[in-house]
Amino acid sequence: MQKNTPPRSTIRLTRRGRIAIVATGAVVVGTAVAVSLLTLGQEEHGRPSTLVIPEGWRASQVYAAVDKALALPPGSTKKSLPKAALKLPNDAEGNPEGYLFPAAYSLQETTTPQKLLAQMVDTANEKYNGAPIAAGAQRNAMNLYQAVTIASIVQAEAATKADMGKVARVVFNRLERGMPLQMDSTINYALGRSTLRTTASDTRIDSPYNSYQRMGLPPTPIDNPGEEAMRAAINPPPGDWLYFVTVRPGDTRFTADYAEHQRNVAEFNAHQKKGAARAAG
């Protein structure tokens, strides 16, 4: 069933669609990029008037941003979830991950964490329940929650917006062939981190989000995707791709041929080695 999957000790599909050879039990493919709280406009007393939630933020990041924007003690927004009465799908089981829609939200004196979270979820429902997204999910034999989950992986893995559709197609192709997704973005979510460094032991963690050990999709989305990632998830381009690697910025290569993929990986490693040598020099 999985004979087209390379040995896990040899090659891994990593965050941002990168593949790296595992030599000493660790993969180093770059550095993580931290995202700070984004606000637009300030009221006279210094409180932000608008909170911007970027595409791809996790719920934990959204909670922290709301706490900061509303000048609340850390953890206040997360604690308010039971009182927020969020209109989430049954599959979410009360977890708003994937439904805290990335957008700009106005902050008023009367704004509370519950109201802000509800507005984010209502915006997501408005976007997702429309005919194009709902019909696209049905066309691909999945429900909306599954579509959001795939979109969240696409958001985390695609190096550029232009790559989103192809990344989505890789996800579908692997699912259809009974192959594990092997996405480092799901490992990072399980470990509560954002990094491009993944060790062999990381891929053996006991978690439903470990897409190296578990088949199928993770149990929930792993971030809050934007509209382009959603469109990619419900309407990926045709293709037989199973592997992809970002050889260098702006050069992501998709293939269904394992031998070709190995050559791309070799070029990626050579490029990384050259860059390391230049940095050391």
SVG drawing of the C-alpha trace seen along z (x, -y; Angstrom):
<svg xmlns="http://www.w3.org/2000/svg" viewBox="-24 -61 60 63">
<polyline fill="none" stroke="black" stroke-width="0.4" points="0.0,0.0 2.8,-2.4 5.6,-1.1 5.9,-4.5 6.7,-6.2 10.4,-6.6 11.9,-5.2 11.3,-7.6 14.9,-7.4 16.0,-8.7 13.6,-11.4 10.9,-13.5 8.4,-15.9 8.9,-19.0 7.3,-22.3 7.1,-24.7 7.3,-21.8 11.0,-21.2 12.6,-17.8 15.9,-17.1 18.2,-14.1 18.4,-12.9 22.0,-12.2 22.5,-12.5 18.9,-12.4 18.2,-16.0 16.9,-18.1 18.0,-21.7 16.3,-23.6 16.4,-27.2 15.1,-29.3 11.5,-29.9 10.0,-33.3 8.3,-34.8 5.1,-36.9 4.4,-39.8 1.1,-41.3 -0.2,-43.4 -2.5,-46.4 -3.7,-49.2 -4.5,-52.6 -4.3,-53.8 -6.8,-55.5 -5.7,-58.5 -5.1,-56.5 -2.9,-54.0 -5.2,-51.0 -5.2,-49.7 -8.4,-50.4 -7.9,-47.4 -6.5,-43.9 -5.2,-42.2 -5.0,-38.4 -2.6,-37.1 -3.2,-34.0 -1.8,-30.9 -1.8,-32.0 -2.7,-29.2 -5.5,-29.6 -2.9,-30.0 -1.4,-33.0 -4.8,-34.5 -5.7,-34.2 -2.4,-35.9 -3.0,-38.7 -6.5,-39.3 -5.2,-39.4 -2.6,-42.0 -4.9,-44.1 -7.5,-44.3 -4.9,-44.7 -6.0,-41.5 -3.9,-39.2 -2.3,-36.3 -4.7,-33.4 -7.9,-35.5 -9.1,-34.9 -8.6,-31.2 -10.4,-31.0 -13.4,-32.8 -14.0,-30.1 -16.8,-28.3 -18.7,-31.5 -18.2,-32.6 -21.0,-30.4 -19.1,-30.0 -21.0,-28.6 -18.6,-25.8 -19.3,-22.6 -19.9,-19.5 -16.7,-18.0 -14.8,-20.8 -16.0,-19.6 -15.7,-23.2 -12.1,-23.8 -12.1,-26.9 -8.8,-26.1 -9.3,-26.8 -12.3,-29.0 -10.6,-32.1 -10.7,-33.8 -7.7,-35.9 -8.8,-39.5 -8.8,-43.0 -11.2,-43.4 -12.3,-46.7 -11.9,-47.1 -14.4,-49.1 -14.5,-50.0 -17.2,-47.3 -15.2,-44.6 -14.7,-41.5 -12.7,-38.3 -16.0,-36.5 -17.4,-39.0 -14.1,-39.1 -13.8,-35.3 -17.5,-35.1 -16.9,-37.6 -14.0,-35.7 -16.0,-32.4 -19.0,-34.1 -16.7,-35.5 -15.2,-32.0 -18.7,-30.6 -19.7,-33.3 -16.7,-32.5 -16.8,-28.8 -20.5,-28.1 -20.9,-30.0 -21.7,-28.0 -18.2,-28.0 -16.5,-26.5 -19.3,-24.2 -19.7,-22.9 -16.0,-22.5 -15.8,-20.4 -18.6,-18.2 -17.1,-17.8 -14.0,-16.4 -16.0,-14.0 -15.2,-15.8 -17.1,-17.9 -16.2,-21.5 -14.3,-20.7 -12.0,-18.4 -11.6,-21.1 -10.5,-23.6 -8.1,-21.0 -6.5,-20.5 -6.4,-24.3 -4.6,-24.7 -1.9,-22.3 -1.6,-24.0 -1.2,-27.4 1.6,-26.0 3.4,-24.1 3.3,-26.2 6.4,-28.3 4.4,-30.8 0.7,-31.4 1.5,-30.1 2.4,-26.7 -0.7,-26.3 -2.7,-24.4 0.1,-21.9 0.6,-21.3 -3.1,-20.6 -2.9,-18.1 0.0,-16.3 -2.2,-16.0 -5.0,-14.5 -2.7,-12.2 -1.1,-10.8 -4.5,-10.3 -5.9,-8.5 -2.9,-6.2 -2.9,-5.3 0.4,-7.1 1.1,-9.0 1.1,-12.8 4.5,-13.1 4.2,-16.9 6.4,-18.5 3.8,-21.3 1.6,-18.8 4.6,-17.8 5.2,-21.4 1.6,-21.8 1.7,-18.8 4.8,-20.2 3.5,-23.8 6.3,-25.3 7.2,-26.9 10.5,-25.7 12.0,-24.3 14.2,-21.9 12.7,-18.5 14.6,-15.5 14.0,-11.8 12.7,-11.5 10.2,-14.2 8.6,-12.1 8.0,-9.3 6.0,-11.4 2.8,-9.9 0.2,-12.3 -2.8,-12.3 -1.1,-15.1 1.9,-13.0 1.3,-12.5 4.4,-10.3 2.8,-7.7 -0.9,-8.3 -2.7,-7.9 -5.1,-10.4 -5.7,-14.0 -4.9,-15.3 -8.0,-15.5 -8.3,-19.3 -6.9,-22.1 -3.4,-23.1 -3.8,-26.9 -6.3,-29.4 -6.1,-29.5 -6.8,-32.3 -9.1,-32.4 -6.4,-31.4 -5.5,-28.3 -9.2,-27.4 -9.6,-27.8 -6.5,-25.6 -8.0,-22.9 -11.3,-22.6 -10.0,-23.1 -6.4,-21.9 -5.0,-21.7 -4.7,-18.2 -1.4,-16.5 0.2,-13.2 2.7,-14.9 3.7,-13.0 6.8,-14.9 7.9,-18.5 11.1,-20.3 12.0,-23.9 15.5,-23.8 16.0,-27.5 13.7,-30.4 11.2,-30.7 12.2,-27.3 9.8,-24.6 9.8,-21.4 6.9,-18.9 7.2,-15.4 5.6,-12.0 8.9,-10.3 11.0,-9.3 14.3,-9.2 13.7,-12.7 12.8,-13.8 16.1,-12.4 18.0,-14.4 16.1,-17.5 16.9,-16.8 20.6,-16.4 20.5,-19.8 18.8,-21.2 21.4,-19.7 24.2,-21.0 22.7,-24.5 22.3,-24.3 25.9,-23.2 27.2,-26.0 25.2,-28.5 26.6,-27.2 30.1,-27.3 29.6,-31.0 28.2,-31.8 31.2,-30.1 33.6,-32.0"/>
</svg>
